[in-house]
Amino acid sequence: MAEANQPNSGGATSGAVRGSGAAEVAGAQADGGIAKRERFGSRLGFILISAGCAIGLGNVWRFPYITGEYGGAAFVLMYLVFLVILGLPVMVMEFAVGRASQKSSAVAFDTLQPSRKWHWFSWWGYIGCMVLMMFYTTVGGWMLSFVVKMGTGAFNGLDSAGVGAVFNDMLANPTELVGWMLVVIVLGFLVCSLGLQKGVERITKVMMICLLGIMAVLVVRAVTLPGGLEGLKFYLIPDFGKLFAGATSAEQWATFGDAVYAAMGQAFFTLSLGISAMEIFGSYIGKERSLTGEALRICGLDTAVALVAGLIIFPACFAFAVQPDSGPGLVFVTLPSVFNQMPMGQLWGALFFVFMSFAALSTIIAVFENLISWSMDKWGWTRKTAVARTAIIVCVLSLPCALGFNVLAGVQIPAIGDIQSIEDFIVSNNLLPLGSLFYVLFCVTKGGWGWDNFLVEADTGKGIRFPRWSKLWLKFGIPALILVIFVMGYVPKITVWLGMA
């Protein structure tokens, strides 16, 4: 178990700005000493909360429909490769930066590299987490809304067209969307206001345990449906032909490029890497365990949830002759109509959206904690002040997404889409992969923290050691791969833009 240090009642107290410009948090203790940094109460808390940050809509919304689009298990295999060669090393690096500095990303880079060459990168995490919440809070609101709609029987007797009409009516109603968005924001910041151990850790642990339990029940129901075996075959037997779909060689390679980019983006999105969302949790743990072992456990739990989500969705779709590659509408239109055809479908549907809501809220709470801790470290705010001010900022910045389906529906960018798609594109296609690239460069180059310093921190404690032989891959392979795939992601969009010129 990780060492449990009780946080002081208000989190970090008022700060004083020192020569570096970073806010040093001064303690409120009678002796005038520096307040101890908040700590997780247990190792299980660290693993579940880190996994909770990673386990979100990337697992149970994006992963199933992308998997269906690119050939089931064929895509899963490619995704797992990217997870191991890209996601896992970057997660270890984020944890290492946090644990070594004992700070959020607001001041971590200045602490580890006093030259301030990396000072600019401190803002990357804050901006990335904020943009993520600008649309994630709205989608989280959809989940809570569907819990109520499914539980009250709003979808009873409706086919896919009827369910789609209910969903579209919700999107067209700005009051409903903004209302559910505010519910999500209030719930998230209320949890964070209680502190790290009493709020974030305690409540997230309960949500994660419930999430895993509900998921297990839904899997048993889905795989025992008549006809569900075909869904398991689709999901578990690779169809590499879908990775190269197209009439010409150029189209086939374009499809493969899209699949590769989707797999890489999914590996980053699902783990919340590149925007320092994991870095903060490294600063809350002790040095009893090596970071590679802890990262493996978190990646394993995250991947298990993503894979098991497919075991829920695909057998259900095939059991009722529904295509599993129907895009994001799979969750909000297709699955409710599938549940309608099941015995006790209202119960199963409500449980599914409770599961989805917990997945979304676990990520939202974790990212809110990141924004709060960043503000406390940067500006010396108390937790109470950071919660209040950050909540206001998130509320205001989340409005464009909620209104982007109705009042601001005309705001679109060609080849990208509406406001939600724009914000998702900024995070998933840009901030996550590029941020991960910068973390790699910071940890392996002399101009950053440096390879030897990173290895010492990563290998401190009991457990699996980070492979020293991987330096060349991390220094050259990962940056080259990220840049190539990053450019590939822009090619189809640039083609559209040039065609419009």
N, C-alpha and C positions, 0 to 999 in steps of 0.2 A: 504494500500500500504506500502511496505517496505520503510524505509528511504533511500533516494537517496543521496549518497555521491559521488561527482565527483572524478574519478581517476586522479592522476597526469599524465601528458602527456606521460611519458615513462613507466608507470606501476611502479614496484618497482625499486629503484635506487641502486647504489652500496652498498654492504653489508660489514660488518666487522665481522670477526669470533670471537666469545666470548669464554669463558671458556668451555661451553658445546660442542663446536665444530660445533654448528649450526650457519648458517649465519643470522645475525640480519640485517634487511634491513634498512639502514640509509636514512633519508629523504634528498631531494635535496632542501628543502625549505630554505629561507634566514635566518630564525632564528635558523637553525641547528636542529630543532625538527625532530621526527620520522614521516615519511610520512604516511598518512592515508591509510589503506588497501582499495583496490578497492572494490566497492559495486555494486550489481545489481541496475539498475535504477528503478525497480518496482517489486512488488510481482509476477505479471504475468510473468515477465522475468525469475525469479527464477523457477517458476513452469514449464514453457515451456522448459527452457533449461535443467532442471533436467529430465523432461520427454523425451526431445530430446535425452539426453544421454542414457536413458533406452530404448526408442523406436528406434529400429534398426533392423538389420537382424534377431535378435532373435524373433522379432514379425512377420515379413513378409517373412522370408525364412525358419528358423528352425521350428517355431511353426506350420505352416500348414502341413508340411510333417510329422512331428512327430505325430501330431494329427491324420492324416490319417492313419498312421501305427498302432496306438494303439486304434482305435475304436471311433474316433470322440469325441462326447461330454463326453464319459466315461473318456477319458484322460483330457479333459478340466476341469472336476470337480476335478480330482486329482491335477491337476496343480494349480487350485485356492486355494485348501487347503494348499499346500506348500507355495503359495504366501503369505497367511495370517499368517501362523504359523512360517514361516522362513524368507521370504523376507521382509515383512513389519517391523518387529522388527530390523533387521540388518540395513535397510535403516535409521530408526530413530537414531540408534547408530552412523552411519557414519555422519549424519548431526550434531548430538550432539557433536562429537569429533571436527568437523570442526568449529562449531559456538563457542564453549567454548574456543578453542585455538586461533581462528582467524588466523590460519596457515594451509598450506597444510600438507599432511601427512609426509612431509620431517622433520618437527620439532614438529608436533602436539602432538605426544606421549611423547616427552621429556618435552614439556610445561605442559601437564596435569599430568605427572608422572615423576618428576625430578630425581628419582633414576636411570633413564636410563635403567631400566630392559627391557623396551620395545623399546629401541633404534633401535634394529635390524629390527623391524617391519616397520620402516619408509621406508625401501627399498622395502618392499613387494609390495606396491602400484605402485612404479615407474617401477619395473620389470614387474608386471602384466599388467599395461597399455601399456608398450612398446611391450611386446609379443603379446598382443591383436592387436596392430596396425601393427605388422609384417605380419599378414594375412588379417586383416580387410581392409587395404588400397588396397590390390589386389582385393578383392571381391567388394569393392566400385567401383573400376575401371571397373569391369564387368558390374555393373549397368549403368554407364555412357556410356559404349560402346554399351549396348543394347538400350539405348535411341536413339542413333544415328542410329543403325542398324534398329530398328523398325520404326523410323521416316522417314528414307530414303527408306523404302520398301525392305530391304535386305531379309526379310522372306516371302515376298509375294509369294503365290502359293506353298509354301513348306509344306510338312507334317512333322510329328515329326522326322522322320529319317533325312529329309533335314535340319531342324532346328538344330538337334543334330550335324550334320556335320559342320554347321557354328560355333556352339559353340566349338566343338573339334578343328576346325581349329584355332580359336582364342587362345585356350589354348596351342596349339602347336607352336604358333608364339611368341617367347620371346620379340621381338621388340614391338609388339602390347600390350602385357600384361604389360611390364615395362613402356611403354608410358602412358597408362591409369592410372597405379599406380602413376606415377609422377604427372599427372594432379590432381588426388585426393589430394596428399600431398601438392602441391602448393596451391590449393584452400583452404585447411584447414588451413595452416599456414598463408596464406594471411589474412584470416578472423581474426585469433588470433593476428596478428601483429597490428591490428587496436585498440586493447585494449578490456577490458571486456565489457564496455557499448556500445561503438561505433562499435565494431566488433562482438564479440561473441554473446552478447545479442541481438543487433539489427537484425543481419542477421539470427540468429537461430529462432527468433520469426517469421520473415517473412516466413522462410522455413517451420516451424511447422504449421502455419496457412494455407499455400498452401498445405501442406501434408494432413491436415484434410479435406480441401475442395476437393482435387482430390479424396481422399478416399471415400467421400460421393457420388461423381458422379459415381465412379466405382461400388459401392455397388448397386445403383439404376439400373445400366446397367446389373449387374450380376444376381440379384434376379428376374429381369423381363424377363430373357431368357426363352424360351420354354424348359421345362424339368429341369429347375433350382430348382424346388421344391424338387426333390429327393436329391439334394445336401444339401439343408437346413435340410432335415430329417436326413441325414447321420451326419451332423455337430451338430445338436441340440438335437437329440435323442440318449441317451447313448447306446453303444453296449459293455457291460461288458465282453462279450465272447472273444473279441479281447485282453483283458487284460490277459487272461489265455489261449491263443492259444497254442496248442501243443498236441501230441499224447499220452504222458504219463504225470503222475502227476509231475514228476521232470521237464519236459519241460514246463508245464503250470506255475509252480512257477518261473521258470527261466524267462519266458516271463513277468510275473508280476513284478519280480525284475527289469528287464530291463525298464519296463514302469515307475516304481517308481523312478528309478534313472534318467530317462529322464525327468520326471516331476520336480524333485528337481533341476537338473542341469539347466533346462529351467527357473525355477523361479529365479535362481541366474544369469544366463546369460542375460536374458532379462532386469534385473534391474541393471546390471553392478555392482553387489555387491561383496565385498571381496577384491577389489584391489584399494580401496579409490577413485574410480571414482566419487562417490557422496560426499565424505567427503569435497572436495574442494568447492562445492557449498554451503555447510553449513557455510564455512568461509567467504562467500561473502554476507551473509544476516544479518539483525538485529534481535532483540529479541521481535518483536511485536507479533509474532504468535508462538503457540506451535508447536513443530516439528512433533508430531504424526498426527495432522490434515493435515499438509503440505505433509507428506509422504503418507497419505491416498489418497490425491488428485492426487499425482504423480503416485502412484500405480494404481489408478483407470483409469487414462488417458492411461497409458501404457497397461493395461489389455484390455481396450476398443479397442485400436488400434489392438492388437493381435487378439481379437475376431472378429472384423470387417474385418480384413484381410481374415479370414476364410469365411466370408460372400461374399467376392469377389471371392475367389479361388474355393470353393467347388461347388457352383451353376454353375459356368462356366465349371468346369470339368465334372459334371454330365450332363449338357446340351448337351455336345458333346461326351459323352460316353468315358471319359478319367479317368483312375484310379487316385484317389487323394493321393495314398500312394507311389508315385514313387521316393521318396527321394529328394535330393537337385535339381535333374534334373527337378523337378516339375516347378520351377520358370524359369529356363533357357532353357528348351527344350519343356516341355509340354505346358506351358501357351502361349508362342509365337505361337505355332501351333493352339491352341484354338482361340486366337485372330484372326488368319487368316481366321477362319470360320465364324466370326461375321460380320455383316454389319458394315462398317466403322472400321474394326478391326485394321487397321494401326494406327488410332487415339487413340483407346482405349488401344492398346498395348504400344504406346509411352507414354501415360499418366500413365499407370501402372509403367513403368520403371522410369519415372520422380518421381513418388511417392516412389519407391524403392530407388532411388538415394538420395532423401531428407532424407529418414529414415537413410541411411548409413552415409551421410555427417553430419547429426545432431549429431550422436554418435562420429564420427571422430573428429569433431571440439571440442566437449566437452572433449574428452580424450586428444587431443592435448593441450587444455587449462590446463588440469591437469598436464601434463608433463612439460609445461612451468612454471606454478606456483610453482611446486615442485623444479625445477631448480633455480628459483628466490629465494625461501626461503632457499634452501640448500646451494647454493654457492654465493648468493648475486648478481646474474647477473641482468642486466636490462632486460626488456621485449624484446628489440630488439636483445640483445645478446642471450637470451634464445631461441627465435624463430629461429634464424639462426643456432645455434649449434644443437638444438633438431631436426630441419628439416633435417640436414645432417645425424644425427644418424638414424632417422627413414627411410630415403631413403636407406641407406646402409643395415640396418637390414631387410627391406622389400624385398630386392632382392631375397633371397632364396625362398620365397613363390612364387613370380612371375615366377621364373625360375624352380620351382619344378614341373611344368606341362610339361616341355620341356627339357631344357638342363640338369636339375637335376632330371629328372623323375625317375631315378633308385634309388634315395635316399628314402627308405621306412623302416618302422618298422613293423614287423609282428603284426597283430591284431590291429594296429592303422592306418597305411596308409602312404600317401605321406607327404611332408613337411607341407602343409597347415593343414592336419589332425593332424599331430604331434603338431603343434603350438596351434591348437584349443583344442586338448586334454590337453595340459599343462595348458591352461587357464580355460577351462570349467570344466574339471574333477579334477583339483587340486587347482589352485590358487584361484578361486572364492569360492568354498565351504570351503576350509581351511582358507582362509582369513576372511571369514564371521565368522568362528568359533573363530578365534583370536580376532575379534572385540567384539564378545559376551563375551569372557573371560576378555577382557580389561575393559569392561563396568560393569561387575557384580561381579568381584572378588576384594578382598582387595589388592592383589598384583598388580592390575592394577589401573584404575581410580576410580573404586568403584561404587556400585549400587546407593548410595545416591547422589553422585555427578552427575551421569548420569541422574537420575530422575529430579533433580533440573533444569538441562539444558534443558532436553526434555520438561518439563512442563512450562518453562518460556514463557510468552506471552498468548494471547487469543487463545482459541480453545480446542480441545480434549486432555485430559490428558492421559499419558501412563499408562496402568494398573499396579498398584503396586503389585497386587496379582500374576502377571506373573513371578515373580523373580525365583521361583523354576523351572518353565518350561524353562526359559532362561538359568538358571545355569546348569541344568542337562538334560532336555529334548532335547533342540536343539543340544548341543554338542554330546549327544549319538546318535541322529538321523543322524546327519551329518557324524559321524564316521562310523556308520553301512552302510549307503548308499555309502560312499566313498569306503569302502572295497568291497561292492557289485560291484561297477563299475570296480574294478580291477580283479575280479574273472575270467571272461571269457578270459581276456587277459593273465593272469597268466597261465590259462589252456592251451592256445595255445603255450605260451613260453615253458612250461614244456614238452609239446608234441613234441616240436622241439628239445629238448635237447638230 
